[in-house]
Amino acid sequence: MTSVAGVECREQEPWQGETLTVVRIALAGCGSVGSALLREIAARREAIADRHGVEIVLTRLLVRDLERKRDASFDPALLTNDVDDFLATDADVVVEAIGGLDPARRIAETVLGRGQRLVTANKLLLALHGSSLTALARRNATSLRYDAAVGGGVPILRVIDESLGAGGPARVRGILNGTANFVLTRLEGGATFDQALDEARAAGFAEADASRDLDGRDAADKIALVAWAAFGVAPESVAVRRSSLLPEPDRFVRLASRVGARVRHVAECSLVGGEVVAAVEPLFVSPESALARTRDEGNHVDVFAGWRAPLCASGPGAGGLPTATALLSDLVCTGTAPRRSTGARVATSDSREQTWAVEVRAEPAVLHRSVPNCALVHTNDTASESWTIVRGTTPSGIASLLAELDAAGASPIVARFDEALS
Ligand SMILES: NC(=O)c1ccc[n+]([C@@H]2O[C@H](COP(=O)([O-])OP(=O)(O)OC[C@H]3O[C@@H](n4cnc5c(N)ncnc54)[C@H](OP(=O)(O)O)[C@@H]3O)[C@@H](O)[C@H]2O)c1
């Protein structure tokens, strides 16, 4: 026995069960996530046997570049860069950690079509083809698991699927992109956009092209998967209203500070009048809120399930190790994948009236002209930027206002106020 901080812990006993179930895996991708998965499997071999009665054996490893040095150890004879060769391998589970649509979609359809289990971290693939892939899995009596696709190490899909009984939430919202959050919080600390992005790349959170992260497309894919879990709507049918942080995320940070708030790029889906609405947009939140306190690559999700307070899940939303841990959890999970109905309706527009902050690169008169009932307009010292608060306006009303200000050459930006602030 050992004692840690006064708590008695048992030394880990080796697996005492009768036999270990050997699970043969073919892994597609050995980048940040794939290599972390191989390291985790090697480092946790005994714990995996002990907890799950499973021994994981790698049978094939698909990469693009056979010569690249890998941050994991494995038998080099298992490497291939030929997708057909990879698919010809005998395996109980195929793990896809390549990303993108091609060849990920072909791999997924082939694997599920012949009744093999598939585990993937690929939110793009699931957001576009999730319901047809799950139908294929069901027809072939196998399972498709993708907990790693949303939240990295934050098991938000699992929370929605398994921790709310048979009831679903009325609303889910949160920070689902670690790169965007990293950039915003570095900008709050005084970094320039270029410095923040370079740091995110050096830390391994941002790819060379981080536009999918910063314009909200990545978070939109994820919130479509959350809406699928929460409300049963097919992910490809969810129209996610999306407002980019680009081209100048620092403008949102400055405007937030001018109105005493913090900005976070927040994804949200909810039931409004029985229909599903979803959005990814800059949200002004209280500096004391859990969203504002989510820094760097952290993710934070609030699940509103009709309780007095939301159920919250937070943690590292990006990075090889947290994502690989989520893949590993799916890998050793032998239960049937949750069923998702596709009965709910997706709303064509969001009718809720909200409060917004609008800023233009123009003098106050431009806002006075375009914003109905515009009372108070603030300007910076040089009167080159003006901003105001617009209340009681729907997202489509705000979109029309932005189009008008844009046409006037006023370079508008807009952020919504969290209801706790408005
Ligand atoms: N990184 C994260 O923090 C994170 C978090 C959540 C989810 N995810 C998801 O996890 C998946 C993998 O992400 P990652 O960050 O590990 O990506 P990555 O570092 O770019 O690695 C991708 C891997 O896939 C291989 N690959 C790419 N295209 C291929 C092709 N056509 N044929 C064969 N192999 C190919 C690459 O081979 P080479 O190495 O030879 O180029 C590389 O080993 C993606 O779906 C991503 O969205 C990542």
PDBQT file of the ligand as one rigid body, heavy atoms in Angstrom, charges set to zero:
ROOT
HETATM    1  N1  LIG A 501      -4.890  17.691 -32.680  1.00  0.00    +0.000 N 
HETATM    2  C1  LIG A 501      -5.925  17.945 -31.900  1.00  0.00    +0.000 C 
HETATM    3  O1  LIG A 501      -5.797  18.675 -30.892  1.00  0.00    +0.000 OA
HETATM    4  C2  LIG A 501      -7.281  17.327 -32.188  1.00  0.00    +0.000 A 
HETATM    5  C3  LIG A 501      -8.325  17.506 -31.259  1.00  0.00    +0.000 A 
HETATM    6  C4  LIG A 501      -9.574  16.921 -31.524  1.00  0.00    +0.000 A 
HETATM    7  C5  LIG A 501      -9.763  16.204 -32.687  1.00  0.00    +0.000 A 
HETATM    8  N2  LIG A 501      -8.732  16.080 -33.569  1.00  0.00    +0.000 N 
HETATM    9  C6  LIG A 501      -8.991  15.310 -34.792  1.00  0.00    +0.000 C 
HETATM   10  O2  LIG A 501      -8.096  14.221 -34.831  1.00  0.00    +0.000 OA
HETATM   11  C7  LIG A 501      -7.791  13.879 -36.192  1.00  0.00    +0.000 C 
HETATM   12  C8  LIG A 501      -6.266  13.865 -36.366  1.00  0.00    +0.000 C 
HETATM   13  O3  LIG A 501      -5.750  15.128 -36.014  1.00  0.00    +0.000 OA
HETATM   14  P1  LIG A 501      -4.176  15.362 -35.823  1.00  0.00    +0.000 P 
HETATM   15  O4  LIG A 501      -4.049  16.680 -35.140  1.00  0.00    +0.000 OA
HETATM   16  O5  LIG A 501      -3.522  14.173 -35.247  1.00  0.00    +0.000 OA
HETATM   17  O6  LIG A 501      -3.719  15.543 -37.349  1.00  0.00    +0.000 OA
HETATM   18  P2  LIG A 501      -2.219  15.483 -37.910  1.00  0.00    +0.000 P 
HETATM   19  O7  LIG A 501      -1.235  15.753 -36.823  1.00  0.00    +0.000 OA
HETATM   20  O8  LIG A 501      -2.208  16.319 -39.119  1.00  0.00    +0.000 OA
HETATM   21  O9  LIG A 501      -2.049  13.944 -38.337  1.00  0.00    +0.000 OA
HETATM   22  C9  LIG A 501      -2.754  13.388 -39.414  1.00  0.00    +0.000 C 
HETATM   23  C10 LIG A 501      -2.160  12.021 -39.722  1.00  0.00    +0.000 C 
HETATM   24  O10 LIG A 501      -2.896  11.432 -40.768  1.00  0.00    +0.000 OA
HETATM   25  C11 LIG A 501      -2.012  11.042 -41.827  1.00  0.00    +0.000 C 
HETATM   26  N3  LIG A 501      -2.664  11.300 -43.106  1.00  0.00    +0.000 N 
HETATM   27  C12 LIG A 501      -3.225  12.453 -43.517  1.00  0.00    +0.000 A 
HETATM   28  N4  LIG A 501      -3.733  12.302 -44.757  1.00  0.00    +0.000 NA
HETATM   29  C13 LIG A 501      -3.452  11.042 -45.133  1.00  0.00    +0.000 A 
HETATM   30  C14 LIG A 501      -3.700  10.298 -46.316  1.00  0.00    +0.000 A 
HETATM   31  N5  LIG A 501      -4.332  10.808 -47.379  1.00  0.00    +0.000 N 
HETATM   32  N6  LIG A 501      -3.284   9.005 -46.345  1.00  0.00    +0.000 NA
HETATM   33  C15 LIG A 501      -2.644   8.459 -45.304  1.00  0.00    +0.000 A 
HETATM   34  N7  LIG A 501      -2.370   9.125 -44.143  1.00  0.00    +0.000 NA
HETATM   35  C16 LIG A 501      -2.779  10.399 -44.082  1.00  0.00    +0.000 A 
HETATM   36  C17 LIG A 501      -0.782  11.908 -41.676  1.00  0.00    +0.000 C 
HETATM   37  O11 LIG A 501       0.331  11.230 -42.238  1.00  0.00    +0.000 OA
HETATM   38  P3  LIG A 501       1.800  11.913 -42.300  1.00  0.00    +0.000 P 
HETATM   39  O12 LIG A 501       2.195  12.104 -40.857  1.00  0.00    +0.000 OA
HETATM   40  O13 LIG A 501       2.634  10.953 -43.004  1.00  0.00    +0.000 OA
HETATM   41  O14 LIG A 501       1.588  13.219 -43.007  1.00  0.00    +0.000 OA
HETATM   42  C18 LIG A 501      -0.703  12.043 -40.144  1.00  0.00    +0.000 C 
HETATM   43  O15 LIG A 501      -0.008  10.955 -39.595  1.00  0.00    +0.000 OA
HETATM   44  C19 LIG A 501      -8.514  14.942 -37.037  1.00  0.00    +0.000 C 
HETATM   45  O16 LIG A 501      -9.779  14.452 -37.414  1.00  0.00    +0.000 OA
HETATM   46  C20 LIG A 501      -8.703  16.094 -36.065  1.00  0.00    +0.000 C 
HETATM   47  O17 LIG A 501      -9.797  16.929 -36.403  1.00  0.00    +0.000 OA
HETATM   48  C21 LIG A 501      -7.496  16.617 -33.346  1.00  0.00    +0.000 A 
ENDROOT
TORSDOF 0
